[in-house]
Amino acid sequence: MTDRHGGVSSPPWDNMNLGDHVGDAPHSVQVNRQRLQEAIGRRPVFLKQVHGHQAVALDASTQDGTEADACFALNSEVACTIMVADCLPVLMCDMSGQWVAAAHAGWRGLAGEWGTGVLETLRQQPPLRDTPAERILVWLGPCIGPQAFEVGADVREAFCAHDPETAVYFQPGAADKWLADLAGLARRRLKQMGFTRIFGNDSGAAWCTAGQASRFFSHRRDSRVLGQSGRMAACIWLTG
């Protein structure tokens, strides 16, 4: 998982911005992406994420800009890569090292349609579908935390209409708004699919992108003041 350090971008993208769609100088983004590739030793595939729930298989021929919000790989040539600046990155692998996978879980992709969102779609892909849930490891990266993620009643309804018990992940906010626990909602979805080995983001303040300006980019925090924000990346890959 990258943070905002180690790159060459100027403010407000300072300085390890990996997004090529946020107004940063293309050369700076190229240098930053090259540094990431050198650090992990294979090519990170940057998807065109659209807050949906489509999943795609990656290999050496997969081009950057492929439209999807989840991906998986069976080879060591590429890294599954998810860009975020408040949304939740979800990384997965099987315990025997046969595949890796990643998902971009904003609230729209997580909620999905009729209870089927990006995590459920990813789980349905052949390499994941054929692996028992207890043999899958899951890591949740940093995202906007429950103390900062203010949403409308429509977001709460998108989850509660399918699963009324998710109401506990929404606390009353100002006016008619709610404070949503995005990582908590993801953990519930994962547990409903049988996953038990879930690590990383526990919804604590240390994982909140909005609350740590020196460490994380945050679209909600930065865009209100600076007009734009950079993007971080969570990567997972197979070795040799």
C-alpha positions as CSV (number, residue, x, y, z in Angstrom):
1,M,0.0,0.0,0.0
2,T,1.5,3.3,-1.1
3,D,1.0,6.6,0.8
4,R,1.7,10.1,-0.4
5,H,5.4,9.9,0.1
6,G,8.2,8.9,-2.3
7,G,7.1,10.6,-5.6
8,V,7.7,13.7,-7.6
9,S,4.3,15.4,-8.0
10,S,3.8,19.0,-6.9
11,P,0.9,20.2,-4.6
12,P,-1.9,19.4,-4.3
13,W,-0.8,16.0,-5.6
14,D,2.4,15.9,-3.5
15,N,4.0,13.8,-3.9
16,M,3.4,10.1,-4.8
17,N,0.2,10.6,-6.8
18,L,-0.5,7.5,-9.0
19,G,-3.7,8.8,-10.7
20,D,-3.5,9.9,-14.3
21,H,-7.1,11.4,-14.2
22,V,-6.8,14.0,-11.4
23,G,-5.0,16.9,-13.2
24,D,-1.5,16.1,-12.2
25,A,1.4,16.5,-14.8
26,P,1.5,13.3,-16.9
27,H,5.3,13.1,-16.6
28,S,5.1,13.2,-12.8
29,V,2.5,10.4,-12.8
30,Q,4.7,8.3,-15.2
31,V,7.7,8.7,-12.9
32,N,5.6,7.8,-9.8
33,R,4.2,4.7,-11.5
34,Q,7.6,3.6,-12.7
35,R,8.9,3.9,-9.1
36,L,6.1,1.7,-7.9
37,Q,6.9,-0.9,-10.6
38,E,10.6,-0.9,-9.6
39,A,9.7,-1.3,-6.0
40,I,7.4,-4.3,-6.4
41,G,9.3,-5.9,-9.3
42,R,6.5,-6.3,-11.8
43,R,4.0,-4.2,-13.7
44,P,1.1,-2.8,-11.7
45,V,-2.1,-2.8,-13.8
46,F,-4.0,0.4,-13.3
47,L,-7.7,-0.2,-14.0
48,K,-10.3,2.4,-15.0
49,Q,-12.4,2.2,-11.8
50,V,-16.0,3.2,-12.2
51,H,-17.6,2.4,-8.8
52,G,-19.2,-0.7,-10.3
53,H,-18.7,-4.4,-9.6
54,Q,-17.1,-5.9,-12.8
55,A,-14.1,-8.2,-12.3
56,V,-11.4,-8.9,-14.8
57,A,-8.6,-11.5,-15.1
58,L,-5.1,-9.9,-15.5
59,D,-2.2,-11.2,-17.5
60,A,0.8,-9.6,-19.3
61,S,-1.4,-8.4,-22.1
62,T,-3.9,-6.5,-20.0
63,Q,-3.7,-2.8,-20.7
64,D,-3.8,0.0,-18.2
65,G,-7.3,1.6,-18.4
66,T,-9.2,-1.6,-18.6
67,E,-12.6,-0.9,-17.1
68,A,-13.3,-2.8,-13.9
69,D,-13.4,-2.4,-10.2
70,A,-12.0,-5.8,-9.3
71,C,-9.3,-8.1,-10.7
72,F,-7.4,-11.3,-10.2
73,A,-4.2,-12.9,-11.5
74,L,-2.8,-16.4,-11.8
75,N,0.7,-15.4,-12.8
76,S,3.5,-13.4,-11.4
77,E,4.0,-11.0,-14.3
78,V,1.5,-8.4,-13.1
79,A,0.3,-6.9,-9.8
80,C,-3.4,-6.5,-9.1
81,T,-3.7,-2.8,-8.3
82,I,-6.4,-0.7,-6.8
83,M,-6.3,3.1,-6.6
84,V,-8.0,4.9,-3.8
85,A,-8.3,8.2,-2.0
86,D,-11.1,7.4,0.5
87,C,-12.6,4.2,-1.0
88,L,-11.6,0.9,0.5
89,P,-9.0,-1.3,-1.2
90,V,-9.6,-5.1,-0.5
91,L,-6.7,-7.5,-1.3
92,M,-7.1,-11.3,-1.3
93,C,-5.0,-14.4,-1.9
94,D,-5.3,-18.1,-1.3
95,M,-3.1,-19.7,1.3
96,S,-1.3,-21.9,-1.2
97,G,-0.3,-19.0,-3.5
98,Q,-2.2,-20.0,-6.6
99,W,-3.9,-16.6,-7.2
100,V,-4.2,-13.0,-6.0
101,A,-7.2,-10.6,-6.3
102,A,-8.1,-7.1,-5.4
103,A,-11.3,-4.9,-5.3
104,H,-12.1,-1.3,-5.2
105,A,-14.9,-1.0,-2.6
106,G,-16.5,2.4,-2.5
107,W,-20.0,2.5,-1.1
108,R,-21.6,2.0,-4.6
109,G,-19.5,-0.9,-5.5
110,L,-19.8,-2.5,-2.1
111,A,-23.6,-2.2,-2.0
112,G,-24.1,-3.3,-5.6
113,E,-27.5,-4.4,-6.7
114,W,-29.8,-6.6,-4.7
115,G,-27.0,-7.4,-2.3
116,T,-24.5,-8.4,-5.0
117,G,-21.6,-6.0,-5.1
118,V,-18.0,-6.0,-6.1
119,L,-16.9,-8.4,-3.4
120,E,-19.6,-11.0,-4.3
121,T,-18.7,-10.6,-8.0
122,L,-15.0,-11.2,-7.3
123,R,-15.8,-14.2,-5.2
124,Q,-17.8,-15.7,-8.1
125,Q,-14.7,-15.7,-10.4
126,P,-13.3,-19.2,-11.1
127,P,-10.1,-19.2,-9.1
128,L,-11.9,-17.7,-6.0
129,R,-15.1,-19.7,-6.4
130,D,-13.1,-22.9,-6.4
131,T,-11.2,-22.1,-3.2
132,P,-12.8,-22.7,0.2
133,A,-13.4,-19.5,2.1
134,E,-11.3,-20.7,5.1
135,R,-8.3,-20.9,2.7
136,I,-8.5,-17.3,1.6
137,L,-6.7,-14.4,3.3
138,V,-8.2,-10.9,3.1
139,W,-6.6,-7.5,3.9
140,L,-8.5,-4.3,4.1
141,G,-6.5,-1.1,3.4
142,P,-7.0,2.5,4.7
143,C,-10.2,4.3,3.7
144,I,-12.3,7.2,5.0
145,G,-13.3,6.3,8.6
146,P,-16.6,6.2,10.4
147,Q,-15.8,9.5,12.1
148,A,-15.5,11.3,8.7
149,F,-17.6,9.5,6.1
150,E,-20.8,11.5,6.0
151,V,-23.5,10.1,3.7
152,G,-27.1,10.7,2.9
153,A,-30.1,8.5,3.7
154,D,-29.9,7.0,0.2
155,V,-26.6,5.3,1.0
156,R,-27.9,3.9,4.3
157,E,-31.0,2.6,2.4
158,A,-28.8,1.0,-0.3
159,F,-27.4,-1.4,2.4
160,C,-30.3,-1.7,4.9
161,A,-32.9,-2.5,2.2
162,H,-31.0,-5.8,1.6
163,D,-29.7,-6.4,5.0
164,P,-31.4,-4.5,7.8
165,E,-28.8,-5.4,10.4
166,T,-26.3,-3.2,8.6
167,A,-28.0,-0.3,10.3
168,V,-25.5,-0.6,13.1
169,Y,-22.8,0.7,10.7
170,F,-24.5,4.0,10.4
171,Q,-24.6,6.6,13.1
172,P,-26.6,9.8,13.1
173,G,-24.7,12.8,11.8
174,A,-25.5,16.5,11.3
175,A,-28.9,17.4,10.0
176,D,-30.3,14.4,8.0
177,K,-26.9,12.9,7.3
178,W,-25.3,9.6,8.6
179,L,-21.8,8.6,9.5
180,A,-21.0,5.4,7.7
181,D,-18.4,2.7,8.6
182,L,-17.2,1.6,5.2
183,A,-14.7,-0.9,6.5
184,G,-17.3,-2.3,8.9
185,L,-19.8,-2.8,6.0
186,A,-17.1,-4.6,4.0
187,R,-16.2,-6.9,6.9
188,R,-19.9,-7.8,7.3
189,R,-20.2,-8.7,3.6
190,L,-17.0,-10.7,3.7
191,K,-18.1,-12.7,6.8
192,Q,-21.5,-13.4,5.2
193,M,-19.5,-15.0,2.3
194,G,-17.8,-17.2,4.9
195,F,-14.4,-15.4,5.1
196,T,-12.9,-15.6,8.6
197,R,-9.3,-14.6,7.9
198,I,-9.8,-10.8,7.6
199,F,-6.9,-8.5,8.5
200,G,-6.0,-4.8,8.3
201,N,-8.5,-1.9,8.7
202,D,-10.5,-2.3,11.9
203,S,-12.3,1.0,11.4
204,G,-10.0,2.7,13.9
205,A,-8.7,6.3,13.4
206,A,-5.3,5.1,12.3
207,W,-6.8,3.7,9.1
208,C,-8.8,6.9,8.2
209,T,-7.6,8.6,5.1
210,A,-9.4,11.8,5.9
211,G,-7.9,12.2,9.3
212,Q,-4.2,11.9,8.3
213,A,-3.3,14.6,5.8
214,S,0.4,14.1,6.1
215,R,0.1,10.4,5.2
216,F,-2.9,9.8,3.0
217,F,-4.6,11.4,0.1
218,S,-8.3,12.0,0.7
219,H,-10.7,13.1,-2.0
220,R,-13.3,14.4,0.4
221,R,-10.8,16.3,2.5
222,D,-8.5,17.7,-0.2
223,S,-11.0,18.5,-3.0
224,R,-13.0,20.8,-0.8
225,V,-9.9,23.0,-0.1
226,L,-7.5,22.3,-2.9
227,G,-9.8,21.3,-5.8
228,Q,-8.3,17.9,-6.3
229,S,-6.5,15.0,-4.6
230,G,-3.9,12.4,-5.5
231,R,-4.4,8.7,-5.6
232,M,-2.7,5.9,-3.6
233,A,-2.5,2.3,-4.7
234,A,-2.8,-1.1,-3.0
235,C,-1.1,-3.9,-4.8
236,I,-0.9,-7.7,-4.5
237,W,1.1,-10.1,-6.6
238,L,2.4,-13.6,-6.9
239,T,6.1,-14.2,-6.6
240,G,8.2,-16.3,-9.0
